Amino acid sequence: MKPDLSDRPLDCTVEATVPLSPNVIYFAWTKAFDSWFAVEGSLIMSGELGSTWFFETEMEGKRHPHYGRFLRLVPNELVETTWMTGNPGTLGAETVVTLEMSPDNEGTRLKLTHAGFLDEVSRDGHEEAWPMVFAHMTHQLS
């Protein structure tokens, strides 16, 4: 079940084209976050609709836990998941990330919408971070 975001209307949308196929991106986002984003050995993820997931990232020597559950999955087209982190991040709020993928001559066109932020600082931080995440994903998976 999707969380009620009606009292948290802040969101951001980021778009990019990456030189990766939709199937590589879909697999990376549903089964293999540790191949490009998560700290190796920290990932718990089955990639099944309704299942929960967990991983940690590391930044400046500190680990940051990430939690979520898959809300909608359309192979090679869409991943929608809840996304929850601490501070910095979503400040413990269960937000929703929707990643849409469509084939493009240069690879895959991505449209990521991240909704349900508690405040503008959190939203703005994610709006700034997601393009860097796409660039890192491209570098790690190419």
C-alpha positions as CSV (number, residue, x, y, z in Angstrom):
1,M,0.0,0.0,0.0
2,K,1.3,3.4,-1.0
3,P,1.8,5.8,1.9
4,D,-0.6,8.8,2.3
5,L,1.5,11.8,1.1
6,S,-1.4,14.3,1.2
7,D,0.1,16.2,4.1
8,R,3.6,16.1,2.5
9,P,3.1,17.6,-1.0
10,L,6.8,18.5,-1.6
11,D,8.4,16.5,-4.4
12,C,11.1,16.8,-7.1
13,T,11.5,15.3,-10.6
14,V,14.8,14.6,-12.3
15,E,15.3,13.5,-15.8
16,A,18.3,12.2,-17.6
17,T,19.4,10.0,-20.5
18,V,22.0,7.3,-19.6
19,P,23.9,4.9,-21.9
20,L,22.5,1.8,-20.2
21,S,19.7,-0.5,-21.3
22,P,16.4,-0.5,-19.4
23,N,16.9,-4.1,-18.4
24,V,20.3,-3.3,-16.8
25,I,18.8,-0.4,-14.9
26,Y,15.7,-2.4,-13.8
27,F,17.9,-5.2,-12.5
28,A,20.2,-2.7,-10.7
29,W,17.2,-1.1,-9.0
30,T,15.4,-4.3,-8.0
31,K,18.1,-6.8,-7.2
32,A,21.6,-5.3,-7.4
33,F,21.9,-2.0,-5.5
34,D,25.1,-3.4,-4.1
35,S,26.6,-3.6,-7.6
36,W,26.6,0.2,-7.9
37,F,25.3,2.1,-4.9
38,A,25.0,0.2,-1.6
39,V,27.9,-0.9,0.6
40,E,28.8,-4.4,-0.4
41,G,27.3,-7.0,1.9
42,S,24.6,-4.6,3.3
43,L,21.9,-5.3,0.7
44,I,18.7,-7.2,1.5
45,M,16.5,-7.1,-1.6
46,S,14.5,-9.7,-3.4
47,G,13.0,-7.5,-6.1
48,E,9.4,-8.8,-5.6
49,L,6.3,-6.6,-5.5
50,G,5.4,-5.8,-1.9
51,S,8.7,-7.0,-0.5
52,T,10.9,-4.8,1.7
53,W,14.5,-3.9,1.1
54,F,17.4,-2.5,3.1
55,F,20.9,-1.3,2.3
56,E,23.5,1.1,3.5
57,T,25.5,3.7,1.7
58,E,28.8,5.2,3.0
59,M,29.7,8.9,2.8
60,E,32.5,10.6,4.5
61,G,33.2,7.5,6.7
62,K,29.6,7.2,7.9
63,R,27.0,4.6,7.0
64,H,23.5,5.7,6.1
65,P,20.7,3.1,6.2
66,H,18.1,3.1,3.5
67,Y,14.7,1.2,3.8
68,G,11.8,0.7,1.5
69,R,9.3,-1.6,-0.1
70,F,8.3,-2.1,-3.7
71,L,5.0,-0.6,-4.6
72,R,4.8,-1.1,-8.4
73,L,7.2,-3.0,-10.7
74,V,6.9,-3.2,-14.5
75,P,10.0,-5.0,-15.8
76,N,12.3,-2.6,-17.8
77,E,9.8,0.2,-17.5
78,L,9.0,1.2,-14.0
79,V,10.2,0.8,-10.4
80,E,8.1,2.5,-7.6
81,T,9.3,2.1,-4.1
82,T,9.1,3.7,-0.7
83,W,12.3,5.4,0.3
84,M,13.2,6.1,3.9
85,T,16.5,7.4,5.3
86,G,17.6,9.4,8.4
87,N,19.3,12.7,8.6
88,P,20.5,13.8,6.1
89,G,17.9,12.3,3.9
90,T,14.2,11.9,4.2
91,L,14.4,12.6,8.0
92,G,12.6,9.3,8.7
93,A,9.7,10.1,6.4
94,E,8.5,7.3,4.2
95,T,8.8,9.0,0.8
96,V,8.0,7.5,-2.7
97,V,10.5,7.2,-5.5
98,T,9.1,6.4,-9.0
99,L,11.6,5.6,-11.7
100,E,10.3,5.5,-15.2
101,M,12.5,4.1,-18.0
102,S,12.0,4.4,-21.7
103,P,14.4,3.3,-24.5
104,D,16.2,6.1,-26.2
105,N,18.7,6.2,-29.1
106,E,21.5,6.9,-26.6
107,G,20.4,4.2,-24.1
108,T,17.5,4.9,-21.6
109,R,15.6,8.0,-20.8
110,L,15.0,8.2,-17.0
111,K,12.4,10.2,-15.2
112,L,12.6,10.0,-11.4
113,T,10.0,11.5,-9.2
114,H,10.6,11.6,-5.5
115,A,7.6,12.6,-3.4
116,G,6.5,13.1,0.2
117,F,9.3,15.3,1.7
118,L,8.8,16.8,5.1
119,D,10.6,20.0,4.2
120,E,12.2,22.0,1.3
121,V,15.7,21.3,2.6
122,S,15.3,17.6,2.3
123,R,13.6,17.9,-1.1
124,D,16.3,20.2,-2.5
125,G,19.0,18.0,-1.2
126,H,17.5,15.0,-3.1
127,E,16.9,17.1,-6.2
128,E,20.6,17.9,-6.2
129,A,21.7,14.3,-5.3
130,W,19.7,12.3,-7.8
131,P,21.6,13.5,-10.9
132,M,24.8,12.5,-9.1
133,V,23.3,9.1,-8.4
134,F,22.5,8.6,-12.1
135,A,26.0,9.6,-13.0
136,H,27.5,7.1,-10.5
137,M,25.2,4.4,-11.7
138,T,26.3,5.0,-15.3
139,H,29.9,4.9,-14.3
140,Q,29.6,1.8,-12.2
141,L,27.5,-0.2,-14.6
142,S,29.1,0.8,-18.0
